[in-house]
């Protein structure tokens, strides 16, 4: 983590504290999750849904054939989403996520890792973009199915990035308003599946404490090689900590010039003994963390792509890199 700390210190000295301080996340009023579920059940009954529960007992169920029932949607990435494109393989962000993918896939050969929580210390550090592009990078491999699940029930953005509806989604499934196959979407022409957040709820943490969430985590790896989960920031909600206890590992995203060393330290401490796979550095210029490799990147990059547009993209997004001894093995 020394390189991460060094980069953060340099950013703090040159830019100081960002003028746009981290936005305050509105407090979520506490409410009993059973009341929400009861209300959802009453609504479903009023709409003629009957008394048949939509949440199966996943602990003892076989999900074989479920993906055949999943709806397929076109790949309609938002123009400003900065999602990686397999048709432009020489762009710096694409190569960085391939590197991150390779490291994680290597770790998977050493231990059973299928479910990964992607989080950050504070908002606006790029966790959702990192989760989406990591899932996309994994899905580019032949036969490597990847599920991108939006567990950030407080401020979900995955559905917007891919141009799909927010619901039905995970919250609808957990409240018994939609079956599992209805909340999963397959992106046409890829191995990527998306599970949007679903309708807004007033008690996201209580919803995540339901036993169905744990059963879901245990069963999804039987359908997908990778399950990548976006989650709320660590220092603003306990959701990511809870998800981390049910997953195989956690990735922490930091942003150069935005994340402070104190925030990283507090975030790592909040994860306690959860399986932290590594730190992903976002928003660095090319060579800021990998200066000795700049020559090789330039050598293998076609000349027509080395223009102002590429530099602008890199300033916004490049320099993705995993910094953890476990990821560098």
Phi and psi restraints in degrees (value plus and minus 20) as a CYANA .aco file:
   2 UNK   PHI     -81.8   -41.8
   2 UNK   PSI     -59.1   -19.1
   3 UNK   PHI     -86.6   -46.6
   3 UNK   PSI     -57.1   -17.1
   4 UNK   PHI     -83.0   -43.0
   4 UNK   PSI     -66.7   -26.7
   5 UNK   PHI     -82.7   -42.7
   5 UNK   PSI     -60.9   -20.9
   6 UNK   PHI     -81.9   -41.9
   6 UNK   PSI     -63.5   -23.5
   7 UNK   PHI     -84.7   -44.7
   7 UNK   PSI     -60.2   -20.2
   8 UNK   PHI     -86.5   -46.5
   8 UNK   PSI     -58.9   -18.9
   9 UNK   PHI     -83.7   -43.7
   9 UNK   PSI     -62.0   -22.0
  10 UNK   PHI     -82.0   -42.0
  10 UNK   PSI     -60.6   -20.6
  11 UNK   PHI     -85.6   -45.6
  11 UNK   PSI     -58.6   -18.6
  12 UNK   PHI     -86.7   -46.7
  12 UNK   PSI     -57.3   -17.3
  13 UNK   PHI     -89.9   -49.9
  13 UNK   PSI     -57.5   -17.5
  14 UNK   PHI    -102.2   -62.2
  14 UNK   PSI     -55.3   -15.3
  15 UNK   PHI    -131.6   -91.6
  15 UNK   PSI     -37.5     2.5
  16 UNK   PHI      50.7    90.7
  16 UNK   PSI    -186.2  -146.2
  17 UNK   PHI     -91.1   -51.1
  17 UNK   PSI     117.6   157.6
  18 UNK   PHI     -78.3   -38.3
  18 UNK   PSI     119.7   159.7
  19 UNK   PHI     -88.4   -48.4
  19 UNK   PSI     -51.8   -11.8
  20 UNK   PHI    -112.7   -72.7
  20 UNK   PSI      69.2   109.2
  21 UNK   PHI     -77.6   -37.6
  21 UNK   PSI     138.1   178.1
  22 UNK   PHI     -74.2   -34.2
  22 UNK   PSI     108.4   148.4
  23 UNK   PHI     -83.6   -43.6
  23 UNK   PSI     122.1   162.1
  24 UNK   PHI     -94.7   -54.7
  24 UNK   PSI     114.2   154.2
  25 UNK   PHI    -110.7   -70.7
  25 UNK   PSI     106.0   146.0
  26 UNK   PHI     -80.9   -40.9
  26 UNK   PSI     120.1   160.1
  27 UNK   PHI     -86.8   -46.8
  27 UNK   PSI     119.5   159.5
  28 UNK   PHI    -115.1   -75.1
  28 UNK   PSI     100.5   140.5
  29 UNK   PHI     -81.9   -41.9
  29 UNK   PSI     117.9   157.9
  30 UNK   PHI     -93.9   -53.9
  30 UNK   PSI     121.1   161.1
  31 UNK   PHI    -178.0  -138.0
  31 UNK   PSI     130.8   170.8
  32 UNK   PHI     -90.8   -50.8
  32 UNK   PSI     110.3   150.3
  33 UNK   PHI     -85.7   -45.7
  33 UNK   PSI     -50.1   -10.1
  34 UNK   PHI     -84.5   -44.5
  34 UNK   PSI     -52.2   -12.2
  35 UNK   PHI     -85.5   -45.5
  35 UNK   PSI     -60.0   -20.0
  36 UNK   PHI     -84.5   -44.5
  36 UNK   PSI     -65.0   -25.0
  37 UNK   PHI     -85.6   -45.6
  37 UNK   PSI     -59.9   -19.9
  38 UNK   PHI     -84.2   -44.2
  38 UNK   PSI     -59.5   -19.5
  39 UNK   PHI     -84.7   -44.7
  39 UNK   PSI     -60.3   -20.3
  40 UNK   PHI     -85.5   -45.5
  40 UNK   PSI     -61.0   -21.0
  41 UNK   PHI     -84.4   -44.4
  41 UNK   PSI     -60.2   -20.2
  42 UNK   PHI     -84.4   -44.4
  42 UNK   PSI     -59.2   -19.2
  43 UNK   PHI     -84.9   -44.9
  43 UNK   PSI     -61.3   -21.3
  44 UNK   PHI     -84.6   -44.6
  44 UNK   PSI     -60.0   -20.0
  45 UNK   PHI     -85.4   -45.4
  45 UNK   PSI     -58.4   -18.4
  46 UNK   PHI     -85.3   -45.3
  46 UNK   PSI     -46.9    -6.9
  47 UNK   PHI    -111.5   -71.5
  47 UNK   PSI      -9.8    30.2
  48 UNK   PHI      65.0   105.0
  48 UNK   PSI      -1.5    38.5
  49 UNK   PHI     -94.6   -54.6
  49 UNK   PSI     -36.1     3.9
  50 UNK   PHI      58.8    98.8
  50 UNK   PSI    -188.7  -148.7
  51 UNK   PHI    -121.5   -81.5
  51 UNK   PSI     -17.7    22.3
  52 UNK   PHI     -90.8   -50.8
  52 UNK   PSI     102.6   142.6
  53 UNK   PHI     -89.1   -49.1
  53 UNK   PSI     119.7   159.7
  54 UNK   PHI    -109.0   -69.0
  54 UNK   PSI     -33.8     6.2
  55 UNK   PHI    -114.4   -74.4
  55 UNK   PSI      88.9   128.9
  56 UNK   PHI     -95.5   -55.5
  56 UNK   PSI     144.9   184.9
  57 UNK   PHI    -101.6   -61.6
  57 UNK   PSI      67.6   107.6
  58 UNK   PHI     -84.1   -44.1
  58 UNK   PSI     -42.9    -2.9
  59 UNK   PHI     -80.4   -40.4
  59 UNK   PSI     -49.6    -9.6
  60 UNK   PHI    -141.7  -101.7
  60 UNK   PSI      -1.8    38.2
  61 UNK   PHI    -126.5   -86.5
  61 UNK   PSI     138.1   178.1
  62 UNK   PHI    -129.2   -89.2
  62 UNK   PSI     102.9   142.9
  63 UNK   PHI    -114.2   -74.2
  63 UNK   PSI      -8.8    31.2
  64 UNK   PHI     -78.8   -38.8
  64 UNK   PSI     113.1   153.1
  65 UNK   PHI      68.2   108.2
  65 UNK   PSI     -26.3    13.7
  66 UNK   PHI     -85.0   -45.0
  66 UNK   PSI     -58.8   -18.8
  67 UNK   PHI     -87.0   -47.0
  67 UNK   PSI     -39.4     0.6
  68 UNK   PHI     -90.7   -50.7
  68 UNK   PSI     -39.0     1.0
  69 UNK   PHI    -112.6   -72.6
  69 UNK   PSI     -27.1    12.9
  70 UNK   PHI     -94.5   -54.5
  70 UNK   PSI     119.0   159.0
  71 UNK   PHI     -93.7   -53.7
  71 UNK   PSI     120.0   160.0
  72 UNK   PHI    -119.5   -79.5
  72 UNK   PSI     114.2   154.2
  73 UNK   PHI    -143.6  -103.6
  73 UNK   PSI     130.2   170.2
  74 UNK   PHI     -90.8   -50.8
  74 UNK   PSI     136.3   176.3
  75 UNK   PHI    -101.6   -61.6
  75 UNK   PSI      82.3   122.3
  76 UNK   PHI    -142.9  -102.9
  76 UNK   PSI      48.5    88.5
  77 UNK   PHI     -87.1   -47.1
  77 UNK   PSI     117.7   157.7
  78 UNK   PHI     -81.1   -41.1
  78 UNK   PSI     123.5   163.5
  79 UNK   PHI     -81.8   -41.8
  79 UNK   PSI     -48.7    -8.7
  80 UNK   PHI    -124.3   -84.3
  80 UNK   PSI      -0.2    39.8
  81 UNK   PHI    -102.0   -62.0
  81 UNK   PSI     -38.8     1.2
  82 UNK   PHI      40.5    80.5
  82 UNK   PSI       8.8    48.8
  83 UNK   PHI     -93.3   -53.3
  83 UNK   PSI     124.8   164.8
  84 UNK   PHI     -90.0   -50.0
  84 UNK   PSI     132.8   172.8
  85 UNK   PHI    -145.8  -105.8
  85 UNK   PSI     100.3   140.3
  86 UNK   PHI     -85.4   -45.4
  86 UNK   PSI     -38.6     1.4
  87 UNK   PHI     -98.4   -58.4
  87 UNK   PSI     -29.9    10.1
  88 UNK   PHI    -146.4  -106.4
  88 UNK   PSI      49.6    89.6
  89 UNK   PHI     -91.5   -51.5
  89 UNK   PSI     -34.3     5.7
  90 UNK   PHI    -111.7   -71.7
  90 UNK   PSI     -21.6    18.4
  91 UNK   PHI     -88.8   -48.8
  91 UNK   PSI     124.9   164.9
  92 UNK   PHI     -76.8   -36.8
  92 UNK   PSI     -66.0   -26.0
  93 UNK   PHI     -78.5   -38.5
  93 UNK   PSI     -60.0   -20.0
  94 UNK   PHI     -80.2   -40.2
  94 UNK   PSI     -65.2   -25.2
  95 UNK   PHI     -87.1   -47.1
  95 UNK   PSI     -57.2   -17.2
  96 UNK   PHI     -85.5   -45.5
  96 UNK   PSI     -60.0   -20.0
  97 UNK   PHI     -92.8   -52.8
  97 UNK   PSI     -47.8    -7.8
  98 UNK   PHI     -83.6   -43.6
  98 UNK   PSI     -60.0   -20.0
  99 UNK   PHI     -82.9   -42.9
  99 UNK   PSI     -65.9   -25.9
 100 UNK   PHI     -81.8   -41.8
 100 UNK   PSI     -61.9   -21.9
 101 UNK   PHI     -80.2   -40.2
 101 UNK   PSI     -63.9   -23.9
 102 UNK   PHI     -81.9   -41.9
 102 UNK   PSI     -62.2   -22.2
 103 UNK   PHI     -85.0   -45.0
 103 UNK   PSI     -63.0   -23.0
 104 UNK   PHI     -87.6   -47.6
 104 UNK   PSI     -59.6   -19.6
 105 UNK   PHI     -85.2   -45.2
 105 UNK   PSI     -54.8   -14.8
 106 UNK   PHI     -86.1   -46.1
 106 UNK   PSI     -62.3   -22.3
 107 UNK   PHI     -81.7   -41.7
 107 UNK   PSI     -53.6   -13.6
 108 UNK   PHI     -86.1   -46.1
 108 UNK   PSI     -47.5    -7.5
 109 UNK   PHI     -94.7   -54.7
 109 UNK   PSI     -38.7     1.3
 110 UNK   PHI    -115.3   -75.3
 110 UNK   PSI     -45.5    -5.5
 111 UNK   PHI    -175.2  -135.2
 111 UNK   PSI     136.9   176.9
 112 UNK   PHI     -91.8   -51.8
 112 UNK   PSI      79.0   119.0
 113 UNK   PHI    -143.2  -103.2
 113 UNK   PSI      95.3   135.3
 114 UNK   PHI    -151.5  -111.5
 114 UNK   PSI     -50.8   -10.8
 115 UNK   PHI    -131.1   -91.1
 115 UNK   PSI     103.1   143.1
 116 UNK   PHI    -148.8  -108.8
 116 UNK   PSI     108.7   148.7
 117 UNK   PHI    -114.0   -74.0
 117 UNK   PSI     109.4   149.4
 118 UNK   PHI    -128.5   -88.5
 118 UNK   PSI     103.1   143.1
 119 UNK   PHI    -164.1  -124.1
 119 UNK   PSI    -198.7  -158.7
 120 UNK   PHI    -166.8  -126.8
 120 UNK   PSI     152.1   192.1
 121 UNK   PHI     -93.5   -53.5
 121 UNK   PSI     -65.2   -25.2
 122 UNK   PHI    -154.6  -114.6
 122 UNK   PSI     151.3   191.3
 123 UNK   PHI     -86.5   -46.5
 123 UNK   PSI     144.7   184.7
 124 UNK   PHI      43.1    83.1
 124 UNK   PSI      15.3    55.3
 125 UNK   PHI    -132.2   -92.2
 125 UNK   PSI     -21.1    18.9
 126 UNK   PHI      76.3   116.3
 126 UNK   PSI      -0.3    39.7
 127 UNK   PHI     -87.1   -47.1
 127 UNK   PSI     -62.6   -22.6
 128 UNK   PHI     -86.3   -46.3
 128 UNK   PSI     -61.4   -21.4
 129 UNK   PHI     -85.0   -45.0
 129 UNK   PSI     -59.7   -19.7
 130 UNK   PHI     -84.3   -44.3
 130 UNK   PSI     -64.4   -24.4
 131 UNK   PHI     -81.7   -41.7
 131 UNK   PSI     -64.9   -24.9
 132 UNK   PHI     -84.4   -44.4
 132 UNK   PSI     -64.9   -24.9
 133 UNK   PHI     -93.2   -53.2
 133 UNK   PSI     -51.4   -11.4
 134 UNK   PHI     -86.1   -46.1
 134 UNK   PSI     -63.2   -23.2
 135 UNK   PHI     -83.2   -43.2
 135 UNK   PSI     -60.7   -20.7
 136 UNK   PHI     -82.6   -42.6
 136 UNK   PSI     -64.5   -24.5
 137 UNK   PHI     -82.0   -42.0
 137 UNK   PSI     -61.4   -21.4
 138 UNK   PHI     -84.2   -44.2
 138 UNK   PSI     -59.2   -19.2
 139 UNK   PHI     -92.0   -52.0
 139 UNK   PSI     -34.6     5.4
 140 UNK   PHI     -92.4   -52.4
 140 UNK   PSI     -38.6     1.4
 141 UNK   PHI     -99.9   -59.9
 141 UNK   PSI     118.9   158.9
 142 UNK   PHI     -81.4   -41.4
 142 UNK   PSI     107.7   147.7
 143 UNK   PHI      54.5    94.5
 143 UNK   PSI     -13.4    26.6
 144 UNK   PHI    -120.3   -80.3
 144 UNK   PSI      68.5   108.5
 145 UNK   PHI     -95.3   -55.3
 145 UNK   PSI     115.8   155.8
 146 UNK   PHI    -151.4  -111.4
 146 UNK   PSI     117.6   157.6
 147 UNK   PHI    -132.2   -92.2
 147 UNK   PSI     106.0   146.0
 148 UNK   PHI    -122.3   -82.3
 148 UNK   PSI      90.1   130.1
 149 UNK   PHI    -130.4   -90.4
 149 UNK   PSI     108.3   148.3
 150 UNK   PHI    -114.1   -74.1
 150 UNK   PSI      74.2   114.2
 151 UNK   PHI    -115.1   -75.1
 151 UNK   PSI      -8.0    32.0
 152 UNK   PHI    -108.4   -68.4
 152 UNK   PSI      61.6   101.6
 153 UNK   PHI     -90.1   -50.1
 153 UNK   PSI     -35.5     4.5
 154 UNK   PHI    -102.6   -62.6
 154 UNK   PSI     -64.2   -24.2
 155 UNK   PHI    -160.8  -120.8
 155 UNK   PSI      49.8    89.8
 156 UNK   PHI     -91.8   -51.8
 156 UNK   PSI     120.0   160.0
 157 UNK   PHI    -153.6  -113.6
 157 UNK   PSI     -29.1    10.9
 158 UNK   PHI     -79.1   -39.1
 158 UNK   PSI     -61.8   -21.8
 159 UNK   PHI     -82.9   -42.9
 159 UNK   PSI     -55.1   -15.1
 160 UNK   PHI     -89.0   -49.0
 160 UNK   PSI     -60.8   -20.8
 161 UNK   PHI     -81.5   -41.5
 161 UNK   PSI     -54.2   -14.2
 162 UNK   PHI    -123.8   -83.8
 162 UNK   PSI     -17.5    22.5
 163 UNK   PHI      47.3    87.3
 163 UNK   PSI      18.5    58.5
 164 UNK   PHI    -139.9   -99.9
 164 UNK   PSI     150.9   190.9
 165 UNK   PHI     -92.9   -52.9
 165 UNK   PSI     129.0   169.0
 166 UNK   PHI     -89.0   -49.0
 166 UNK   PSI     -50.3   -10.3
 167 UNK   PHI    -156.1  -116.1
 167 UNK   PSI     141.9   181.9
 168 UNK   PHI     -89.8   -49.8
 168 UNK   PSI     127.2   167.2
 169 UNK   PHI    -162.8  -122.8
 169 UNK   PSI    -178.2  -138.2
 170 UNK   PHI     -81.6   -41.6
 170 UNK   PSI     -64.7   -24.7
 171 UNK   PHI     -83.7   -43.7
 171 UNK   PSI     -56.3   -16.3
 172 UNK   PHI     -84.2   -44.2
 172 UNK   PSI     -59.7   -19.7
 173 UNK   PHI     -84.9   -44.9
 173 UNK   PSI     -66.1   -26.1
 174 UNK   PHI     -86.3   -46.3
 174 UNK   PSI     -47.0    -7.0
 175 UNK   PHI    -113.3   -73.3
 175 UNK   PSI     -13.5    26.5
 176 UNK   PHI      59.4    99.4
 176 UNK   PSI      -0.3    39.7
 177 UNK   PHI    -119.5   -79.5
 177 UNK   PSI     -25.4    14.6
 178 UNK   PHI    -175.3  -135.3
 178 UNK   PSI     121.3   161.3
 179 UNK   PHI     -94.7   -54.7
 179 UNK   PSI     144.9   184.9
 180 UNK   PHI     -80.9   -40.9
 180 UNK   PSI     -63.0   -23.0
 181 UNK   PHI     -88.0   -48.0
 181 UNK   PSI     -39.7     0.3
 182 UNK   PHI     -98.7   -58.7
 182 UNK   PSI     -39.7     0.3
 183 UNK   PHI    -118.7   -78.7
 183 UNK   PSI     -19.1    20.9
 184 UNK   PHI    -127.5   -87.5
 184 UNK   PSI     113.1   153.1
 185 UNK   PHI    -140.2  -100.2
 185 UNK   PSI     116.9   156.9
 186 UNK   PHI    -119.3   -79.3
 186 UNK   PSI     109.4   149.4
 187 UNK   PHI     -99.6   -59.6
 187 UNK   PSI     101.0   141.0
 188 UNK   PHI     -77.0   -37.0
 188 UNK   PSI     116.9   156.9
 189 UNK   PHI      57.9    97.9
 189 UNK   PSI     -12.9    27.1
 190 UNK   PHI    -154.8  -114.8
 190 UNK   PSI     155.1   195.1
 191 UNK   PHI    -117.6   -77.6
 191 UNK   PSI      -2.7    37.3
 192 UNK   PHI    -115.5   -75.5
 192 UNK   PSI     113.6   153.6
 193 UNK   PHI    -139.6   -99.6
 193 UNK   PSI     125.6   165.6
 194 UNK   PHI    -144.4  -104.4
 194 UNK   PSI     116.4   156.4
 195 UNK   PHI    -140.8  -100.8
 195 UNK   PSI      77.8   117.8
 196 UNK   PHI     -88.3   -48.3
 196 UNK   PSI     149.2   189.2
 197 UNK   PHI     -88.9   -48.9
 197 UNK   PSI     -57.5   -17.5
 198 UNK   PHI      76.5   116.5
 198 UNK   PSI    -191.6  -151.6
 199 UNK   PHI     -85.4   -45.4
 199 UNK   PSI     134.1   174.1
 200 UNK   PHI     -86.3   -46.3
 200 UNK   PSI     122.7   162.7
 201 UNK   PHI    -150.0  -110.0
 201 UNK   PSI     135.8   175.8
 202 UNK   PHI    -113.4   -73.4
 202 UNK   PSI     -25.1    14.9
 203 UNK   PHI    -156.2  -116.2
 203 UNK   PSI      41.9    81.9
 204 UNK   PHI     -80.6   -40.6
 204 UNK   PSI     -59.4   -19.4
 205 UNK   PHI     -86.8   -46.8
 205 UNK   PSI     -60.7   -20.7
 206 UNK   PHI     -84.7   -44.7
 206 UNK   PSI     -56.0   -16.0
 207 UNK   PHI     -85.4   -45.4
 207 UNK   PSI     -58.4   -18.4
 208 UNK   PHI     -90.2   -50.2
 208 UNK   PSI     -37.4     2.6
 209 UNK   PHI    -103.1   -63.1
 209 UNK   PSI     -25.3    14.7
 210 UNK   PHI     -84.8   -44.8
 210 UNK   PSI     125.3   165.3
 211 UNK   PHI     -83.9   -43.9
 211 UNK   PSI     -43.6    -3.6
 212 UNK   PHI     -83.0   -43.0
 212 UNK   PSI     -48.9    -8.9
 213 UNK   PHI     -86.9   -46.9
 213 UNK   PSI     -64.3   -24.3
 214 UNK   PHI     -83.4   -43.4
 214 UNK   PSI     -62.5   -22.5
 215 UNK   PHI     -82.5   -42.5
 215 UNK   PSI     -58.2   -18.2
 216 UNK   PHI     -83.0   -43.0
 216 UNK   PSI     -64.7   -24.7
 217 UNK   PHI     -81.1   -41.1
 217 UNK   PSI     -55.4   -15.4
 218 UNK   PHI     -96.0   -56.0
 218 UNK   PSI     -49.1    -9.1
 219 UNK   PHI    -114.5   -74.5
 219 UNK   PSI     -50.0   -10.0
 220 UNK   PHI     -79.2   -39.2
 220 UNK   PSI     -56.2   -16.2
 221 UNK   PHI     -81.2   -41.2
 221 UNK   PSI     -37.1     2.9
 222 UNK   PHI     -95.7   -55.7
 222 UNK   PSI     -34.6     5.4
 223 UNK   PHI    -125.9   -85.9
 223 UNK   PSI     -49.6    -9.6
 224 UNK   PHI    -149.0  -109.0
 224 UNK   PSI     125.4   165.4
 225 UNK   PHI     -89.9   -49.9
 225 UNK   PSI     -56.4   -16.4
 226 UNK   PHI    -154.6  -114.6
 226 UNK   PSI     118.7   158.7
 227 UNK   PHI    -141.3  -101.3
 227 UNK   PSI      87.4   127.4
 228 UNK   PHI    -123.2   -83.2
 228 UNK   PSI     103.7   143.7
 229 UNK   PHI    -135.9   -95.9
 229 UNK   PSI     103.2   143.2
 230 UNK   PHI    -101.5   -61.5
 230 UNK   PSI     123.5   163.5
 231 UNK   PHI    -165.6  -125.6
 231 UNK   PSI     145.2   185.2
 232 UNK   PHI     -86.9   -46.9
 232 UNK   PSI     141.9   181.9
 233 UNK   PHI     -81.1   -41.1
 233 UNK   PSI     127.2   167.2
 234 UNK   PHI     -85.6   -45.6
 234 UNK   PSI     -58.5   -18.5
 235 UNK   PHI    -105.2   -65.2
 235 UNK   PSI     -19.3    20.7
 236 UNK   PHI    -137.4   -97.4
 236 UNK   PSI     -33.3     6.7
 237 UNK   PHI    -180.2  -140.2
 237 UNK   PSI     136.7   176.7
 238 UNK   PHI    -111.7   -71.7
 238 UNK   PSI     -17.2    22.8
 239 UNK   PHI     -78.4   -38.4
 239 UNK   PSI     -67.1   -27.1
 240 UNK   PHI     -84.3   -44.3
 240 UNK   PSI     -57.3   -17.3
 241 UNK   PHI     -81.9   -41.9
 241 UNK   PSI     -63.4   -23.4
 242 UNK   PHI     -85.3   -45.3
 242 UNK   PSI     -65.3   -25.3
 243 UNK   PHI     -82.9   -42.9
 243 UNK   PSI     -55.4   -15.4
 244 UNK   PHI     -81.7   -41.7
 244 UNK   PSI     -53.3   -13.3
 245 UNK   PHI     -91.4   -51.4
 245 UNK   PSI     -38.9     1.1
 246 UNK   PHI    -123.3   -83.3
 246 UNK   PSI     -24.9    15.1
 247 UNK   PHI    -127.7   -87.7
 247 UNK   PSI     155.3   195.3
 248 UNK   PHI    -103.7   -63.7
 248 UNK   PSI     -37.3     2.7
 249 UNK   PHI    -197.4  -157.4
 249 UNK   PSI     146.9   186.9
 250 UNK   PHI    -149.9  -109.9
 250 UNK   PSI     118.0   158.0
 251 UNK   PHI    -129.9   -89.9
 251 UNK   PSI     110.1   150.1
 252 UNK   PHI    -123.2   -83.2
 252 UNK   PSI     105.0   145.0
 253 UNK   PHI    -120.0   -80.0
 253 UNK   PSI     110.7   150.7
 254 UNK   PHI    -144.6  -104.6
 254 UNK   PSI     133.7   173.7
 255 UNK   PHI    -142.2  -102.2
 255 UNK   PSI     104.7   144.7
 256 UNK   PHI     -81.0   -41.0
 256 UNK   PSI     112.1   152.1
 257 UNK   PHI      65.2   105.2
 257 UNK   PSI     -24.0    16.0
 258 UNK   PHI    -145.1  -105.1
 258 UNK   PSI     -69.0   -29.0
 259 UNK   PHI    -100.2   -60.2
 259 UNK   PSI     112.5   152.5
 260 UNK   PHI    -114.0   -74.0
 260 UNK   PSI     138.8   178.8
 261 UNK   PHI     -81.9   -41.9
 261 UNK   PSI     -57.8   -17.8
 262 UNK   PHI     -81.9   -41.9
 262 UNK   PSI     -60.4   -20.4
 263 UNK   PHI     -84.1   -44.1
 263 UNK   PSI     -62.7   -22.7
 264 UNK   PHI     -82.3   -42.3
 264 UNK   PSI     -64.0   -24.0
 265 UNK   PHI     -82.0   -42.0
 265 UNK   PSI     -66.7   -26.7
 266 UNK   PHI     -85.0   -45.0
 266 UNK   PSI     -58.6   -18.6
 267 UNK   PHI     -84.2   -44.2
 267 UNK   PSI     -63.9   -23.9
 268 UNK   PHI     -84.1   -44.1
 268 UNK   PSI     -58.9   -18.9
 269 UNK   PHI     -86.6   -46.6
 269 UNK   PSI     -55.0   -15.0
 270 UNK   PHI     -88.5   -48.5
 270 UNK   PSI     -44.6    -4.6
 271 UNK   PHI     -94.9   -54.9
 271 UNK   PSI     -33.8     6.2
 272 UNK   PHI      33.6    73.6
 272 UNK   PSI    -142.7  -102.7
 273 UNK   PHI    -118.3   -78.3
 273 UNK   PSI      -6.4    33.6
 274 UNK   PHI     -82.6   -42.6
 274 UNK   PSI     132.1   172.1
 275 UNK   PHI     -94.9   -54.9
 275 UNK   PSI      71.4   111.4
 276 UNK   PHI    -103.3   -63.3
 276 UNK   PSI      95.9   135.9
 277 UNK   PHI     -99.5   -59.5
 277 UNK   PSI     -51.1   -11.1
 278 UNK   PHI     144.3   184.3
 278 UNK   PSI    -197.3  -157.3
 279 UNK   PHI    -135.6   -95.6
 279 UNK   PSI     112.7   152.7
 280 UNK   PHI    -125.1   -85.1
 280 UNK   PSI     100.9   140.9
 281 UNK   PHI    -112.9   -72.9
 281 UNK   PSI     103.8   143.8
 282 UNK   PHI    -137.2   -97.2
 282 UNK   PSI     129.5   169.5
 283 UNK   PHI      61.1   101.1
 283 UNK   PSI      -5.6    34.4
 284 UNK   PHI    -108.3   -68.3
 284 UNK   PSI     128.8   168.8
 285 UNK   PHI     -92.6   -52.6
 285 UNK   PSI     137.3   177.3
 286 UNK   PHI     -78.6   -38.6
 286 UNK   PSI     110.2   150.2
 287 UNK   PHI      68.9   108.9
 287 UNK   PSI     -27.6    12.4
 288 UNK   PHI     -87.0   -47.0
 288 UNK   PSI     -54.5   -14.5
 289 UNK   PHI    -131.4   -91.4
 289 UNK   PSI     -39.4     0.6
 290 UNK   PHI    -149.4  -109.4
 290 UNK   PSI      30.0    70.0
 291 UNK   PHI     -80.7   -40.7
 291 UNK   PSI     -54.1   -14.1
 292 UNK   PHI     -92.7   -52.7
 292 UNK   PSI     -31.3     8.7
 293 UNK   PHI    -121.2   -81.2
 293 UNK   PSI     -19.7    20.3
 294 UNK   PHI     -79.7   -39.7
 294 UNK   PSI     -60.1   -20.1
 295 UNK   PHI     -80.6   -40.6
 295 UNK   PSI     -64.3   -24.3
 296 UNK   PHI     -87.9   -47.9
 296 UNK   PSI     -58.5   -18.5
 297 UNK   PHI     -82.9   -42.9
 297 UNK   PSI     -63.4   -23.4
 298 UNK   PHI     -85.2   -45.2
 298 UNK   PSI     -56.2   -16.2
 299 UNK   PHI     -85.4   -45.4
 299 UNK   PSI     -59.2   -19.2
 300 UNK   PHI    -111.9   -71.9
 300 UNK   PSI     -22.0    18.0
 301 UNK   PHI    -113.9   -73.9
 301 UNK   PSI     106.9   146.9
 302 UNK   PHI     -75.8   -35.8
 302 UNK   PSI     122.5   162.5
 303 UNK   PHI     -80.9   -40.9
 303 UNK   PSI     -55.2   -15.2
 304 UNK   PHI     -87.4   -47.4
 304 UNK   PSI     -34.0     6.0
 305 UNK   PHI    -114.7   -74.7
 305 UNK   PSI     -26.6    13.4
 306 UNK   PHI    -109.0   -69.0
 306 UNK   PSI      44.6    84.6
 307 UNK   PHI    -141.7  -101.7
 307 UNK   PSI    -190.8  -150.8
 308 UNK   PHI     -84.3   -44.3
 308 UNK   PSI     -52.5   -12.5
 309 UNK   PHI     -84.4   -44.4
 309 UNK   PSI     -58.8   -18.8
 310 UNK   PHI     -87.1   -47.1
 310 UNK   PSI     -61.0   -21.0
 311 UNK   PHI     -81.8   -41.8
 311 UNK   PSI     -60.9   -20.9
 312 UNK   PHI     -82.5   -42.5
 312 UNK   PSI     -61.8   -21.8
 313 UNK   PHI     -83.9   -43.9
 313 UNK   PSI     -61.3   -21.3
 314 UNK   PHI     -84.7   -44.7
 314 UNK   PSI     -59.8   -19.8
 315 UNK   PHI     -82.6   -42.6
 315 UNK   PSI     -53.5   -13.5
 316 UNK   PHI     -99.9   -59.9
 316 UNK   PSI     -51.2   -11.2
 317 UNK   PHI    -162.4  -122.4
 317 UNK   PSI     -43.6    -3.6
 318 UNK   PHI     -94.2   -54.2
 318 UNK   PSI    -198.3  -158.3
 319 UNK   PHI      60.2   100.2
 319 UNK   PSI       0.3    40.3
 320 UNK   PHI     -88.1   -48.1
 320 UNK   PSI     107.5   147.5
 321 UNK   PHI    -178.2  -138.2
 321 UNK   PSI     124.2   164.2
 322 UNK   PHI    -111.9   -71.9
 322 UNK   PSI     107.8   147.8
 323 UNK   PHI    -142.1  -102.1
 323 UNK   PSI      73.5   113.5
 324 UNK   PHI    -184.7  -144.7
 324 UNK   PSI     120.4   160.4
 325 UNK   PHI     -78.8   -38.8
 325 UNK   PSI     -51.2   -11.2
 326 UNK   PHI     -91.0   -51.0
 326 UNK   PSI     -51.6   -11.6
 327 UNK   PHI    -102.4   -62.4
 327 UNK   PSI     -34.7     5.3
 328 UNK   PHI    -118.1   -78.1
 328 UNK   PSI     -15.8    24.2
